[in-house]
Amino acid sequence: MVDFPSKARVVIIGGGVVGASSLYHLAKKGWSDCVLLEKNELTAGSTWHAAGNVPTFSTSWSIMNMQRYSTELYARLGDEVDYPMNYHVTGSIRLAHTAERMQEFERAASMGRYQGMDIEILTPEETKERYPFLETHDMAGALYDPHDGDIDPAQLTQALAKGARDMGAKIIRFCPATGVTQHDDGSWTVHTDKGDIDCDNVVNAAGYYAQRVGEWFKPFGGRTVPMMVMSHQYLLSEEIPEIEAYTKETGKKLPLLRDVDVSYYLRQEKHGFNLGPYEPNCRAHWETEDDPMPEDFSFQLWQNDLDRIEDIMMDAMERVPSLATSGISRVINGPIPYAPDGLPLLGPMPGVKNAFEACVFTFGIAQGGGAGKVLAEWIVDGQTEWDMWAVDPRRYTDYTDHDYCVQKGKEVYGNEYAMHFPHHEWPAGRDKKIGAVHNKVKELGGVMGAYNGWERANWFAQDGDDTSEDATHTWGRSGPWQQRIKEECEAVRDGVGVLDLPGFSRFNLTGEGAAEFLRGMVTGGLPKVGRLNLVYFSDDRGRILTEMSCIRHGEDHFTMITAGAAQWHDFEILKNALPTGLSLTDHTTEFGTMIVTGPKSRDLLASLSDADLSLGWLTHQAATVAGKPAFLARVSFAGELGWEVHCANDDQSAIYAAILEAGAKPFGMYALNSLRIEKGYRAWKGDLSTDYSLLEGGLERFVKLDKPQDFPGKAAIQSEKQQGVKKRFVTLIVEAGDADAPYMSCIWKDGEIIGETTSGDWGYRVNASVALGTVRADLAVPGTKLEVEIYGQKCAAVVQEDQPLWDPENERLRA
């Protein structure tokens, strides 16, 4: 090929809607010297057979942002690139059968209003007016989204491709990529059947082939892409005279209908219907050796399998009787990729420099526009406008084996529209990572939750407590766990509790110059030798990238401890900036951690340990506990006198048994969350995220603008401080009803949304519902009366003093 490019800034592998959108958005940001490779024709994968629905609805803030942006882009794209588009904004109706579903709708509607969308909550009668063919006798209500609709996936992809080409980007069809090679400077060569392309960055946008493409990156630090492939069927009905008459009379299509409690969508297609079920008895493909993925499945489908969706079809016909008057004209049964949580992989490729993922999109048409924007920001700017941790590939670590991915993918598909209740844990794919005392914790009544694959006790049940999955299907705080959490918090308040915390991420940093390296990375100061403190990392905009505990053993010897979920994310922050000569190693799986905390914790440890327990707060030491070597850090996320006890896995059983025998009460993650929120301690990717600057997050005391090191974000923080902070972090006492404020609940003042919560819970020591959040700076004044919207109910709230609600002077911590 005469015009085959030999060089590019970015090579994108995969020509579906997400790949095309990524190319388009890179070109929009001025990076036009980029190339997209497609092994067949554009849209040959999941895109060509996609139904093309474009919802904005989500209970995830970042996904809603991404989908909202898609709708805004698609509305203008045809004119912008001069390409014909079939984009129908019909609005959509989501049906609710239960009060719990209506609460979910109220939460989503509130989030949508904050993002500028006029989502409505409808009564059954109002729903019938919007959709006259609907049976509503057993409905609780509905959610109406006026921005929802459908688009032709092929036209959308071609429009994005045309826009990218018009700006100078290149698309090479019928050109399979065959492998990649990374060079010492971090650049790449992408190999193809038609020649090699040298580039700075590579994007895996290969859809359901993403795992196969991902294997090419393993020699350069990559891992197996966590995904599987589901068979999804939708049916096209024959034309229905009743629907044709409605369209001619009104001049519009029916709203897209979703019966989320039954699990299907129903959309007007011409003068008939498109019915798409998500059935519990679902089917995975290419999951076993006797069903291998073919080399090329372009523009192919599977045979239909209507038996497994028959019940849902019958329910849809009862809900919309017009559907029953027609036959089926066509069945589409094609592959859709699924990540273990049903959300895409979008962002930096774990472990691999200058490589990115934009793949495993279950709802690629709805999310494609926003995905291209986010991916282009990652590549060009190194950061994204919205915090996108929900889709960051680094949210998974080394537990996502094939069995896990298949189990979770089928679970997500079969529960596609399920409500994600705050005390509910999904049962599939469990026990992938267990700590050294896992069996003992369960024997004590531990009701487990998964945290980055690690099993931790959420609460401890007693005989007779209902630990069934059904018991957790509530948005409220009350349930069999409530009394137990209260007892666990009181034990920590009045005596001593112990929490087993496997999977605490821990990294060792050593080498001459390690301290100076850290000073140039963190916003504040480092602890002295023998001490520890919190350090914060900012991005270039002064936003909160992460928080770590920094333990200093020697002048240039540190242990950095961070959240379990942050393991790969935070390791890369340090690794990607690490100078030659320094050593950074990950020891997460080698050690166990126990939090021993409460006013009697010193007495308990004194009976078991040779440690100097008179050492002050934020100190650390090596010691023996129950005759075993351990490392004690005097710190407590619970806000009481306490220590973290770190030890080798082989020694933890003996230490844990001794601590229990000495009188400590086991407590779980739910109690810890209650205890930490009373102290105003922040949780990562809730209260601490790139949606907020360090100043907005109330972390100014962890910022040293007068130090000589030019840490990332320093100039932005200086500028923000000079201009004035627009939002401020606050603690609220809320007159909540049965439920506490979830993440991203709207905060109101005089009928206007002026902020949002970042977390909320019941505080059992202060006996109140507590919310953390950010509000307009002029309202962050103690005593200011506000309202917090919790599942549709506006609850009175009052801004508190800028100090912990519990033990504001930290006297108990320092005791």
C-alpha positions in Angstrom: 0.0 0.0 0.0 1.5 3.3 -1.1 -0.3 5.3 1.7 0.1 2.8 4.5 1.4 4.8 7.5 4.7 3.8 9.1 4.3 6.1 12.1 1.4 7.4 14.3 0.9 9.0 17.7 -1.7 6.4 18.5 -2.8 3.2 17.0 -6.3 2.0 17.9 -7.0 -1.7 17.4 -10.7 -2.3 16.7 -13.2 -0.5 14.4 -16.4 -0.6 16.4 -18.2 2.4 17.7 -15.8 2.8 20.6 -12.7 2.6 18.5 -14.2 5.1 16.0 -15.2 7.4 18.8 -11.8 7.3 20.3 -10.2 8.2 17.0 -12.7 11.0 16.5 -12.1 12.5 19.9 -8.3 12.3 19.6 -8.6 14.2 16.4 -10.9 16.8 18.1 -8.1 17.3 20.7 -5.6 18.0 17.9 -4.1 14.5 17.6 -5.0 13.9 14.0 -1.9 11.7 13.3 -3.6 8.6 14.7 -4.5 5.4 13.0 -7.4 2.9 13.5 -6.9 -0.7 12.4 -9.9 -2.9 11.7 -9.5 -6.6 10.7 -12.7 -6.5 8.6 -15.1 -3.7 7.9 -16.0 -1.1 10.5 -18.7 -2.3 12.9 -18.0 -6.0 12.1 -18.1 -7.0 15.8 -20.8 -6.4 18.4 -21.6 -3.0 16.9 -23.3 -4.2 13.7 -25.9 -6.3 15.5 -26.4 -3.9 18.5 -29.9 -2.9 19.2 -28.8 0.8 19.3 -30.5 1.9 22.5 -29.2 5.2 23.9 -30.2 5.6 27.6 -28.8 8.1 30.0 -30.1 6.3 33.1 -27.5 4.9 35.6 -27.0 4.8 39.3 -23.3 5.3 38.7 -22.3 9.0 38.5 -19.5 8.4 36.0 -21.5 6.2 33.8 -24.4 8.7 33.8 -21.9 11.4 32.8 -20.6 9.3 30.0 -24.0 8.3 28.6 -25.4 11.9 29.0 -22.4 13.1 26.9 -23.2 10.5 24.3 -26.8 11.7 23.8 -25.5 15.3 23.5 -22.9 14.3 21.0 -25.3 12.2 18.9 -27.8 15.0 18.7 -25.3 17.3 16.9 -23.0 14.8 15.2 -24.8 14.4 11.9 -24.6 18.1 11.2 -21.1 18.4 12.7 -19.6 15.9 10.3 -22.2 16.2 7.5 -23.4 12.6 7.6 -27.0 11.3 7.6 -28.0 9.9 11.0 -31.1 8.0 12.1 -31.2 9.1 15.7 -34.6 9.0 17.3 -35.0 10.7 20.7 -38.2 9.1 21.8 -37.9 9.3 25.6 -38.1 6.1 27.7 -40.2 4.7 30.5 -38.9 2.4 33.1 -41.6 0.5 35.0 -41.5 -0.1 38.7 -43.4 -2.9 40.4 -42.2 -2.2 44.0 -41.6 0.7 46.4 -37.9 -0.3 46.4 -37.7 0.2 42.7 -39.3 3.6 43.0 -36.7 4.6 45.5 -34.0 3.6 43.0 -35.7 5.7 40.3 -35.9 8.7 42.7 -32.1 8.4 43.3 -31.3 8.3 39.6 -33.7 11.1 38.8 -31.9 13.2 41.5 -28.5 12.5 40.0 -29.9 13.3 36.5 -31.3 16.6 37.7 -27.8 17.5 39.1 -26.4 16.8 35.6 -29.0 19.0 34.0 -31.4 16.3 32.8 -35.2 16.8 33.3 -36.0 13.2 34.4 -39.5 12.7 35.7 -41.1 10.3 38.2 -44.6 9.2 36.9 -47.6 7.7 38.5 -49.2 4.6 36.8 -51.9 6.9 35.4 -49.3 9.3 34.0 -47.4 6.4 32.6 -50.5 5.2 30.7 -50.9 8.6 29.2 -47.4 8.5 27.8 -47.8 4.9 26.6 -51.4 4.1 25.8 -50.8 0.4 24.9 -49.5 -0.4 28.4 -51.2 -2.4 31.2 -50.5 -0.5 34.4 -52.8 -2.1 36.9 -50.0 -3.6 39.0 -47.4 -0.9 38.7 -46.0 1.3 41.5 -45.0 4.0 39.1 -42.3 4.7 36.5 -39.3 6.9 35.5 -39.5 8.9 32.4 -36.2 10.0 30.7 -36.9 12.4 27.8 -33.4 12.1 26.5 -33.5 8.4 25.8 -33.8 6.9 22.4 -32.2 4.8 19.7 -29.7 5.2 16.9 -28.5 3.2 13.9 -25.1 1.8 15.2 -23.6 1.5 11.7 -24.5 5.1 10.8 -23.1 6.3 14.1 -19.8 4.5 13.6 -19.5 5.8 10.0 -20.3 9.3 11.1 -17.6 9.2 13.8 -15.2 7.7 11.2 -15.9 10.4 8.7 -15.4 13.1 11.3 -12.1 11.6 12.2 -10.9 11.2 8.6 -12.0 14.8 7.8 -9.6 16.0 10.6 -6.7 13.9 9.2 -6.9 10.7 11.1 -6.5 7.4 9.2 -8.7 4.3 9.2 -7.3 1.1 7.6 -9.9 -1.6 7.0 -9.3 -5.3 6.3 -6.0 -5.0 8.1 -5.7 -7.3 11.1 -3.2 -6.4 13.8 -1.0 -9.4 14.5 1.0 -8.3 17.5 2.9 -5.6 19.3 6.5 -4.9 20.4 7.4 -2.3 23.0 10.8 -0.6 22.8 13.1 0.6 25.6 11.8 4.2 25.4 8.2 3.0 25.9 7.2 3.4 22.3 5.5 0.7 20.3 5.5 -1.1 17.0 2.1 -2.6 16.0 2.5 -5.4 13.5 -0.1 -6.0 10.8 -0.5 -8.1 7.7 0.2 -5.0 5.6 3.2 -3.7 7.5 4.4 -2.3 10.8 3.4 1.0 12.4 5.6 2.7 15.0 3.6 4.7 17.5 3.7 6.3 20.9 0.5 4.8 22.3 -1.6 1.7 21.6 -5.3 1.2 22.4 -7.0 -2.1 22.7 -10.5 -1.4 21.4 -11.0 -4.9 20.1 -14.5 -5.6 21.6 -15.1 -9.3 22.2 -11.6 -10.0 20.8 -10.0 -7.8 23.5 -8.8 -10.7 25.6 -7.0 -12.2 22.6 -5.4 -8.8 21.7 -4.5 -8.3 25.4 -2.3 -11.4 25.4 0.1 -9.5 23.1 0.9 -7.1 25.9 1.8 -9.7 28.5 5.5 -9.7 27.7 5.5 -6.0 28.5 3.8 -6.2 31.9 0.2 -6.9 30.9 -2.3 -9.4 32.2 -5.2 -11.5 30.9 -8.1 -9.1 30.1 -10.9 -9.8 32.6 -13.9 -10.5 30.4 -16.2 -13.1 28.9 -18.8 -13.2 26.1 -22.6 -13.6 26.5 -25.2 -14.6 23.9 -27.8 -11.8 23.8 -31.0 -12.2 21.8 -33.5 -9.7 20.7 -36.6 -10.2 18.6 -38.1 -8.0 15.8 -41.9 -8.4 15.5 -43.9 -8.1 12.3 -45.6 -4.8 11.7 -48.7 -4.0 13.9 -51.5 -1.9 12.4 -52.3 -0.4 15.9 -48.7 0.9 16.2 -48.7 2.3 12.7 -51.9 4.1 13.3 -50.5 5.6 16.6 -47.4 6.9 14.8 -49.4 8.4 11.9 -51.8 10.1 14.4 -49.2 11.5 16.7 -46.2 11.9 14.4 -43.9 10.2 16.8 -42.7 6.8 18.0 -43.7 5.3 21.3 -41.2 5.8 24.2 -38.7 3.0 24.7 -40.2 0.8 27.4 -38.1 -1.1 30.0 -39.7 -3.5 32.5 -36.7 -3.7 34.7 -38.3 -5.9 37.3 -39.0 -8.6 34.7 -35.8 -7.7 32.7 -36.4 -6.7 29.2 -36.7 -3.6 26.9 -39.4 -3.1 24.3 -38.8 -0.5 21.6 -40.9 0.5 18.6 -39.1 -0.6 15.5 -40.7 0.9 12.4 -44.4 -0.1 13.0 -43.5 -3.2 15.1 -41.5 -3.9 18.2 -37.9 -4.8 19.2 -38.0 -7.0 22.3 -34.7 -7.5 24.1 -34.7 -9.8 27.2 -31.9 -10.3 29.8 -32.8 -13.8 31.0 -31.5 -15.3 34.2 -31.0 -18.7 32.5 -28.5 -17.1 30.2 -25.9 -18.6 27.9 -22.2 -17.8 27.7 -20.1 -18.6 24.6 -16.5 -19.4 24.0 -16.1 -20.3 27.7 -14.9 -23.9 27.3 -12.2 -25.7 25.2 -14.9 -27.4 23.2 -16.4 -24.0 22.2 -13.3 -22.0 21.1 -13.6 -18.5 19.9 -13.2 -18.5 16.1 -10.4 -16.5 14.4 -13.0 -14.3 12.8 -16.7 -14.0 13.8 -17.2 -10.8 11.8 -20.9 -10.1 10.8 -21.9 -13.5 12.2 -24.7 -14.6 14.5 -25.7 -17.7 16.4 -28.8 -19.8 16.0 -31.8 -18.5 18.0 -32.7 -20.1 21.3 -36.1 -18.8 22.1 -36.9 -21.4 24.8 -34.8 -19.7 27.3 -36.6 -16.3 26.9 -40.1 -17.7 26.6 -41.3 -16.6 30.0 -40.1 -13.0 29.5 -41.7 -12.9 26.0 -45.0 -14.0 27.6 -44.7 -11.3 30.3 -44.0 -8.6 27.7 -47.1 -9.7 25.7 -49.3 -9.3 28.9 -47.7 -5.9 29.6 -48.2 -4.7 26.0 -51.0 -6.8 24.5 -50.4 -5.4 21.0 -47.2 -7.3 20.9 -49.1 -10.6 21.1 -51.0 -9.7 17.9 -48.0 -10.1 15.6 -45.5 -12.8 14.8 -41.7 -12.7 15.0 -40.0 -11.5 11.8 -36.4 -11.9 12.9 -34.3 -13.1 15.9 -30.8 -11.5 16.4 -28.5 -13.6 18.6 -25.0 -12.2 18.8 -22.0 -11.9 21.1 -21.8 -9.1 23.7 -18.6 -8.9 25.9 -19.0 -8.6 29.7 -16.5 -7.5 32.3 -17.1 -9.1 35.8 -19.2 -6.0 36.9 -20.8 -5.3 33.6 -18.9 -2.0 33.1 -16.3 -1.5 30.4 -12.5 -1.3 30.7 -11.6 2.2 29.8 -8.3 3.8 30.7 -4.6 2.9 31.3 -3.8 -0.8 30.7 -2.6 -2.2 34.0 1.1 -2.7 34.2 1.9 -1.5 30.7 3.2 2.0 29.9 1.7 3.9 27.0 -1.1 1.4 26.4 -4.8 1.9 27.0 -8.0 -0.1 27.0 -11.3 0.9 25.5 -13.0 -2.5 25.4 -15.5 -4.9 26.8 -18.5 -2.5 26.4 -21.8 -4.2 27.1 -23.6 -1.0 26.2 -21.2 0.3 23.6 -23.7 2.4 21.6 -25.0 4.3 24.6 -21.5 4.8 26.1 -19.4 5.0 22.9 -19.6 8.8 22.6 -18.5 9.4 26.2 -16.0 6.6 26.0 -14.1 8.3 23.1 -14.0 11.6 25.1 -12.7 9.9 28.2 -10.1 7.8 26.3 -8.8 10.8 24.4 -8.4 12.7 27.7 -6.5 9.8 29.3 -4.1 9.7 26.3 -3.6 13.4 25.6 -4.0 15.0 29.1 -3.1 12.1 31.3 -6.3 12.6 33.3 -10.0 12.8 32.7 -12.6 15.5 33.3 -14.8 13.2 35.5 -13.5 10.7 37.9 -13.7 7.4 36.0 -12.7 4.8 38.6 -15.9 2.9 37.9 -14.5 1.8 34.5 -10.7 2.0 35.2 -9.1 -1.3 34.1 -7.0 -1.1 37.3 -10.0 -1.7 39.5 -9.4 -5.4 39.0 -6.2 -7.1 40.1 -4.9 -10.7 40.0 -8.1 -12.6 41.1 -10.0 -12.3 37.8 -9.4 -15.8 36.5 -11.5 -17.4 33.7 -13.9 -19.0 36.2 -14.5 -15.7 38.0 -15.1 -13.8 34.8 -17.6 -16.4 33.5 -19.5 -16.6 36.8 -19.7 -12.9 37.2 -20.5 -12.2 33.6 -23.5 -14.5 33.7 -24.6 -13.1 37.1 -24.5 -9.6 35.8 -26.3 -10.4 32.6 -29.0 -12.3 34.4 -29.4 -9.4 36.8 -28.9 -6.6 34.2 -31.6 -4.4 35.7 -31.1 -5.5 39.3 -31.0 -3.0 42.1 -27.7 -2.7 43.9 -28.7 -2.4 47.5 -26.1 -1.1 50.0 -26.0 -4.2 52.2 -26.2 -6.7 49.3 -23.3 -8.9 48.2 -23.5 -10.7 44.9 -22.8 -14.5 45.5 -21.0 -15.5 42.3 -17.2 -15.7 42.0 -16.5 -15.6 45.7 -13.5 -16.7 47.9 -11.0 -15.8 45.2 -8.7 -14.2 47.8 -8.9 -15.1 51.5 -6.8 -14.1 54.4 -5.0 -16.3 56.9 -7.8 -16.3 59.4 -10.7 -16.5 57.0 -12.1 -19.7 58.3 -12.0 -18.4 61.9 -13.7 -15.2 60.9 -16.5 -17.2 59.3 -16.7 -19.5 62.3 -17.3 -16.4 64.5 -20.3 -15.4 62.3 -18.6 -13.2 59.7 -20.9 -12.3 56.9 -18.5 -11.7 54.1 -18.0 -9.1 51.4 -15.5 -8.9 48.6 -13.0 -6.1 48.5 -10.7 -6.2 45.5 -11.3 -9.9 45.5 -10.4 -10.2 49.2 -13.0 -11.6 51.6 -13.6 -9.5 54.6 -16.4 -9.6 57.3 -19.0 -6.9 56.8 -20.7 -7.8 60.1 -20.8 -10.7 62.6 -24.1 -12.5 62.8 -25.3 -14.4 65.9 -27.4 -17.5 66.0 -30.9 -16.8 64.6 -29.9 -13.8 62.5 -31.2 -13.8 59.0 -28.1 -13.9 56.7 -30.1 -14.6 53.5 -29.6 -12.7 50.3 -33.3 -11.7 50.4 -32.8 -9.9 53.7 -30.5 -7.4 52.0 -32.9 -6.2 49.4 -33.6 -2.9 51.1 -32.2 0.6 50.8 -32.8 1.2 54.5 -30.2 0.8 57.3 -32.4 -1.5 59.3 -32.0 -5.3 58.8 -30.5 -8.1 60.8 -27.1 -6.4 60.6 -28.2 -3.2 62.4 -28.2 -4.4 66.0 -24.9 -6.2 65.4 -23.2 -3.1 63.9 -24.4 -1.1 66.9 -22.9 -3.7 69.3 -19.6 -3.8 67.4 -19.3 0.0 67.4 -20.1 0.1 71.1 -17.5 -2.6 71.8 -14.9 -0.4 70.0 -16.1 2.7 71.9 -16.2 1.1 75.4 -13.7 -1.8 75.2 -11.7 -3.3 72.4 -12.5 -4.6 69.0 -10.5 -6.5 66.4 -11.0 -6.3 62.6 -9.2 -8.7 60.2 -8.3 -6.7 57.2 -6.7 -8.8 54.5 -5.6 -7.2 51.2 -4.3 -3.9 52.6 -2.1 -2.7 49.8 1.5 -2.2 50.9 4.6 -1.2 48.9 8.2 -0.9 50.0 10.2 2.0 48.7 14.0 2.1 49.2 17.1 3.5 47.8 19.3 6.6 48.1 17.0 9.6 47.2 13.7 7.9 48.1 12.7 10.6 50.5 13.4 13.4 48.0 11.5 11.4 45.3 8.5 11.3 47.6 8.7 15.0 48.5 8.4 15.7 44.8 5.4 13.5 44.5 3.2 14.3 47.6 1.5 17.6 48.4 2.7 17.8 52.0 5.5 16.7 54.2 7.0 13.3 55.1 7.1 11.8 58.6 10.3 11.6 60.6 12.1 8.3 61.0 10.0 6.1 63.4 6.8 7.9 62.6 4.0 7.8 60.0 1.5 10.1 58.5 -1.0 10.5 55.7 0.2 11.8 52.4 -1.8 12.9 49.4 -1.1 12.8 45.7 -2.6 15.3 43.3 -3.0 15.4 39.6 -1.9 18.3 37.5 -5.2 20.1 38.2 -4.8 19.9 42.0 -7.4 17.2 42.3 -7.2 14.3 44.7 -5.5 11.4 43.0 -5.0 9.2 46.1 -4.2 9.0 49.8 -1.5 6.7 51.3 -0.2 6.1 54.8 3.5 6.7 54.7 5.6 4.8 57.3 9.2 5.8 57.6 11.7 3.2 58.7 14.9 5.0 57.8 16.1 8.1 56.0 15.3 6.5 52.6 13.2 3.5 53.6 9.4 3.7 53.5 6.4 1.5 53.5 3.4 3.0 51.7 0.0 1.5 52.7 -3.2 2.2 50.7 -6.7 1.0 50.1 -7.2 -2.6 49.0 -9.0 -1.5 45.9 -6.2 0.9 45.0 -3.4 -1.7 44.8 -2.6 -1.5 41.0 -3.7 2.1 40.7 -1.5 3.5 43.5 1.5 1.2 42.7 1.5 2.7 39.2 1.5 6.2 40.5 4.8 5.5 42.2 6.2 3.1 39.6 5.6 5.4 36.6 7.5 8.2 38.2 10.2 6.1 39.8 13.8 7.3 39.1 16.6 4.9 38.3 18.2 3.5 41.4 15.1 3.3 43.6 13.4 0.0 44.4 9.6 -0.3 44.7 8.1 -3.7 45.6 4.5 -4.9 46.3 4.1 -7.0 49.4 0.3 -6.9 49.6 -0.2 -10.7 49.6 2.6 -11.5 52.1 1.1 -10.0 55.2 -2.1 -9.8 57.2 -3.4 -6.8 59.0 -5.6 -6.5 62.1 -7.0 -3.4 63.6 -7.0 -3.6 67.4 -8.8 -0.5 68.7 -10.8 0.8 71.7 -9.9 2.3 75.1 -8.8 -1.1 76.4 -6.6 -1.9 73.5 -3.4 -0.9 75.3 -4.2 -3.2 78.2 -5.0 -6.1 75.8 -1.8 -5.7 73.8 0.3 -5.2 76.9 -0.7 -8.7 78.0 0.4 -10.2 74.7 3.3 -8.1 73.5 6.7 -6.8 74.4 6.0 -3.5 72.5 6.5 -0.1 74.0 2.9 0.9 74.1 3.6 4.3 75.6 4.9 5.5 72.2 2.6 8.3 71.0 0.1 8.5 68.2 1.5 8.0 64.6 4.5 6.0 65.7 5.5 2.5 64.7 7.7 -0.3 66.0 8.7 -4.0 65.5 7.6 -6.2 68.4 6.4 -9.6 69.2 2.7 -10.3 69.8 1.6 -13.7 71.2 5.2 -14.8 70.7 5.2 -14.0 67.0 7.1 -11.2 65.1 4.8 -8.3 64.2 4.9 -4.7 63.3 2.7 -2.2 65.2 1.5 1.1 63.9 -0.3 3.4 66.3 -3.1 4.6 64.2 -6.8 3.8 64.1 -9.3 4.5 61.2 -12.0 3.9 63.9 -11.0 7.0 65.8 -10.1 5.4 69.1 -6.9 4.4 70.9 -5.6 1.6 68.7 -2.9 -0.1 66.7 -2.6 -1.8 63.3 -1.0 -5.1 63.9 0.9 -6.3 60.7 2.4 -9.8 60.5 3.4 -12.5 58.2 0.4 -14.7 57.0 1.9 -17.8 58.7 1.8 -16.0 62.1 -1.6 -14.4 61.9 -3.7 -17.3 63.2 -1.8 -17.5 66.5 -1.9 -13.7 67.0 -5.6 -13.4 66.0 -6.5 -16.3 68.4 -4.6 -14.6 71.2 -6.3 -11.3 70.7 -9.7 -12.9 70.7 -8.9 -14.9 73.8 -7.7 -11.7 75.6 -11.3 -10.3 75.1 -11.4 -8.4 71.8 -14.7 -8.4 70.0 -14.6 -9.0 66.3 -16.1 -6.2 64.2 -16.6 -5.8 60.5 -16.4 -3.3 57.6 -19.9 -1.9 58.2 -19.0 -0.9 61.8 -15.7 0.5 60.6 -17.5 2.7 58.0 -19.8 4.0 60.8 -16.8 4.7 63.0 -14.7 6.5 60.4 -17.5 8.8 59.2 -18.0 10.1 62.7 -14.4 11.2 62.6 -14.7 12.7 59.1 -12.1 10.3 57.8 -12.3 10.1 54.0 -12.9 7.0 52.0 -11.0 6.5 48.7 -13.1 7.0 45.5 -16.0 8.2 47.6 -14.9 11.3 49.5 -11.4 11.2 47.8 -11.6 11.4 44.0 -10.5 13.4 41.1 -13.9 15.1 41.0 -12.5 17.3 43.9 -9.4 19.4 44.4 -7.5 19.0 47.6 -8.8 22.4 48.8 -12.4 21.4 48.0 -11.8 18.2 49.9 -10.8 20.0 53.0 -7.2 18.7 52.9 -5.4 22.0 53.0 -3.5 20.9 56.1 -1.8 18.2 54.0 -0.6 20.7 51.4 2.8 22.6 51.8 2.9 25.2 49.1 6.1 26.7 50.7 8.2 23.6 50.1 10.7 23.8 47.2 9.6 20.7 45.4 7.3 21.3 42.5 4.9 18.4 43.1 2.1 17.7 40.6 -0.7 20.1 40.9 1.2 22.7 43.0 0.6 25.5 40.5 -3.1 24.7 40.2 -3.5 24.6 44.0 -1.8 27.9 44.4 -4.0 29.4 41.7 -7.2 28.0 43.3 -6.2 29.3 46.7 -5.6 32.8 45.3 -8.9 32.8 43.4 -11.0 31.3 46.1 -12.4 27.8 46.5 -15.9 27.4 44.9 -16.9 24.3 46.9 -16.0 23.2 50.4 -16.0 19.9 52.2 -18.5 19.7 55.0 -19.9 17.3 57.6 -23.7 17.2 58.0 -26.0 15.9 60.6 -29.1 14.7 58.7 -32.6 14.2 60.0 -32.7 11.0 57.9 -35.6 8.6 57.8 -35.0 4.9 57.3 -32.0 5.3 55.0 -28.8 7.3 55.2 -27.4 9.4 52.3 -25.8 7.3 49.6 -22.9 8.6 47.4 -23.9 11.5 45.2 -27.2 12.5 47.0 -28.1 16.0 46.1 -27.8 18.7 48.7 -30.4 21.5 48.4 -30.8 25.1 49.7 -33.9 27.2 48.9 -34.9 24.9 46.0 -31.5 24.9 44.4 -28.9 22.0 44.2 -25.8 23.4 45.9 -23.7 20.3 46.5 -23.6 16.6 46.8 -22.8 14.0 49.4 -19.8 11.8 49.0 -20.7 9.3 51.7 -23.3 8.7 54.5 -24.0 6.4 57.3 -25.5 6.1 60.8 -23.0 7.1 63.6 -23.7 4.8 66.6 -21.4 6.8 68.9 -23.0 10.2 68.1 -26.5 8.6 67.5 -27.2 10.4 64.3 -27.2 10.1 60.6 -24.0 11.6 59.2 -23.2 12.7 55.7 -19.9 14.0 54.2 -20.0 16.1 51.1 -19.2 19.3 49.3 -21.3 22.4 49.1 -21.1 25.9 47.6 -18.3 27.6 49.6 -20.5 30.4 51.0 -22.8 27.8 52.6 -20.0 25.8 54.3 -20.6 27.7 57.5 -21.4 25.8 60.8 -25.1 26.0 61.6 -26.2 26.5 58.0 -29.5 24.6 57.4 -29.6 22.6 54.2 -31.6 19.6 52.8 -30.2 16.2 51.7 -32.3 14.3 49.1 -32.3 10.6 50.1 -34.2 8.4 47.6 -36.6 11.2 46.7 -37.1 12.5 50.3 -35.6 15.9 51.2 -34.3 15.6 54.8 -33.2 18.5 56.9 -29.5 18.8 57.5 -27.2 21.1 59.4 -23.5 21.9 58.6 -21.3 21.0 61.5 -18.0 22.5 62.8 -14.9 21.7 60.8 -13.8 19.0 63.2 -14.7 15.4 64.0 -18.2 14.8 65.4 -16.7 12.2 67.8 -13.8 13.1 70.0 -13.1 16.5 68.2 -9.9 17.1 70.1 -8.6 13.5 69.3 -8.1 12.9 73.1 -9.1 9.3 72.8 -6.8 8.7 69.9 -3.8 10.2 71.7 -4.6 8.6 75.1 
